Amino acid sequence: MLKVHSFQSLGAVDGPGLRYMIFLQGCPYHCPWCHNPDTQSISGGTEYTVEELVARVSRYRSYFDASGGGVTLSGGEPLMQRRGAAELFRALHEVSIRTALDTAGMRPDAGVEALLTHTDTVLCDLKFPDDARYRAHIGIPLQDVLDFLALCERMGKEVIIRHVVVPTMTDSPESVRSISALAHSVLRNPKIELLPFRKLCEAKYQKLGIPFPVAHLPECSPETIRELKQYL
């Protein structure tokens, strides 16, 4: 059983090819630029069995199979429901559907390892290059994420590091160099994507009646992303 926030039938930016997206409910972190604040509470969402989810996904198979895509679990933080997620990914692999995990990382345990066993691609957010800001802004030590990535490496998983470029917070060449160095310290050949900070989610915060911590910051321009890619 998994608690699901929502679905997106054809996503194009969360893993190889076209993806059927399943957004799980619940997240223990408090990232200041979270795009899905409505997925954070563990009290929301709708429960689905693994069988129900596989049947729902299969209706779109002809679209994502042709593109080399599959199913991506996002959130929220899917590692919060790692045991149910492992059951889902195992069932998807049994019918040869490719899987991807979109996560911020978590201290690995047996449940995380079981989920990774049936994960083809890991998309992991690496938010800051230092422990102090991880603890202050995200609520976990950086080492937890590095340990998760090290497990991915030992298990031979394809890993795509994603880093949100936020003006005044993570948009300096030094910050991007440090993110790249950190990724290469635990992964043999990481792919790194720089994602521009956007404020499309601001309406969600207003609807929920909660503050958007980085509402005062400007959005990141395409030019900034192009300039920073040279430092990867």
N, C-alpha and C positions, 0 to 999 in steps of 0.2 A: 504494500500500500504506500502511495506517495501523495503528499499534499501539494497540489498544483495551483499556482496563481493564474496562469494563462498560457495560451498557445499562439504560435505564429507559424502559419503553414509553409511559407517559403522565405527563409532568411538567406541572405547572400554574404554576410560579413562575419559569421561566427563558426568558422571551420571550412574545410575544403568543399567546393561545389555548393549546391543549394542545400539548405538544411531545414528540417522540420524542427522547430524550436519548442522546447518545453521549459517554461519558467516555473521553478519550484518556489514554494512559499517559505519564508523564514531566513533571516540572516543575523548572525551575532555581531557583525562589524558595524562601524559607523563612519564609513568613508564620506568625507564632506561633499564630494561631487557625485554621489550615488544617483544613477539615472532611474532607478526603480524603487523609490522609497516605499511604495505601496506593497512591495514584496518582503519588507523587513520583519513585520510582525509575525510571530509564529501562530497567532490565533486566527488568521485569515485562511483563504484558499479552499479548495474542494478536493476531497479524497478520491483517488482513482486506484483501481487495482492494476497490477502489471499487465494483465490480460486486456483490460480496457484500453490501456495506453498503446499496447502493440497493435490492437485492432484499429485504433484511431490513426496511428502513424502510417499503417499499411495502405490506407486509402490514398496517400500521396506518394507512394513509393515510385511510381513510374516517372514522376517529376524529378525527385532528388537522385534516384539511381542513375539516370541518364547523364547527370552532371558530375558524377563521382562524389556525390554528397551523402547525406545520411541524417542522423538525429543528433541534436545538441541539447544537453541539459544545462540550463543557466538558472538565474534566480534574481533575487535571493542568493543564497549560497548552497549549491547542491550537496556539498559535503556534509551539511547538517543532516541530510537524509541519506547518508552514504549506503546504508544497508539496503534500503528499498531501491536506491539508484543502481546498486550492483545487481540486484535481481532483474531490474528492467534491462540493463545493458546486456546481461547474460541472455535474456530472452530475445533481444534484438540480434545478438550474434548468432543465436540458434537458427534464425531465418536470414542470416547473411546481410543484415543492415548495419552499416558502419556507424560508429558512435564517437561523439566528442563531448568533452567536459569543459565547461566555462566556469572557472573558479578563481577565488582570491587566494586559495591555498589554506592549509590547516596542518597542525602537527599530525604527522601520519600515525595511524594505528591499523589494526587488522581490518577494520571496515574500509578504510581508505585504500589499503592494498587490494582488497577484494574488488573494489570498484575499478581501480586502475587495471586489474587483470582483464577486464572486458571493455577497456577504453582504447580507442584507436588514436585519438588526438586530444592533447591537453592544451587548452588556452588558459594561461595563468596570468593574472594581473600582478605586475610588480610595481607597486605604487610609489615607494620611496627607496633611495639607496642606503638609508641609514636607520638604525634601530630606534633612535629617539623619536623621529617623526612617525615611524610605524606605530609605536606605542601611543603617541599623543593623538594622532589623527585616525588610526584604524582600530586600535584597541588590542593588538597582539604584538608579540615580539617578532622582529624580522626573521629570526632563526627558525621559527615555525614554518615560514614560507620556503626558506632555503632547504629545510629538511624534507619538505614535500617535493620540491624540485629534484633533490638528490635521489629520492625514491623513484621518481619518474625516470631519471637517468639510468638507475640500476635496472629498472624493468624494461628499458629500451623503448620508451614511449616517444612519439613525436610530440615535441613541446613548442608552442608558439607563445612567446612572452609578449604581453600587451602592456603598454605604459601610457597612461593618460597625461598629456602635456597641458598643464594648468598654468596660465600666466601668473608670474610672481612666486609660484610654488614649485613647479617642476620643469620650467621652460628654459633653464640655462644650459649652455653647452656642457658645463661641469656636471650637472645633474644627469644629463643623458649619457655622458661618458661613464659615469659611475654605475648607472643602470646596466649599460652594456658590459662593463667589467664584472659586475655582480652576477649577471646571467652566465657569462662565460666561466665564472669560477666554479659553477656547479653543473653546467651542461656542456657537453662536448661540442655541439653544433647548434646553438639555439637560433631560431628565427625570432626577430624582434619587430614588433609593430608599434609605431607611435600613433596614438589616437588623439585627435584634437578635443579639448574640453568644449562642450556645448551646453547650452542652457534650455534645451527643449523640454527638459523635465521640470522646469520651474512651476508650470501649471499644476503638476502633481502635488508639489509641496503646498501650494496655495489651497488646493482642494482638501488635502489632509489636515490643513491648519497647523503645519509645523514649519519651522524656519529652514530655509535653504542656506547652509553655512557659507557658500561661496557665491551667492547671488551678486555680490558687489564686484566680482572679478570679471574682466572682459573675456569673451570667447577667444579661443586660440585660432589664429589665421592659418590658411593653407600655406602661406609663405613661411611661417615659422616652422611648420612641420618639414617643409622641403629643406630649410636651412639646417635643422637639427639632425636630419638623417645622415649627414656627412660625419657625425660624431659617433655613429653606431660602430 
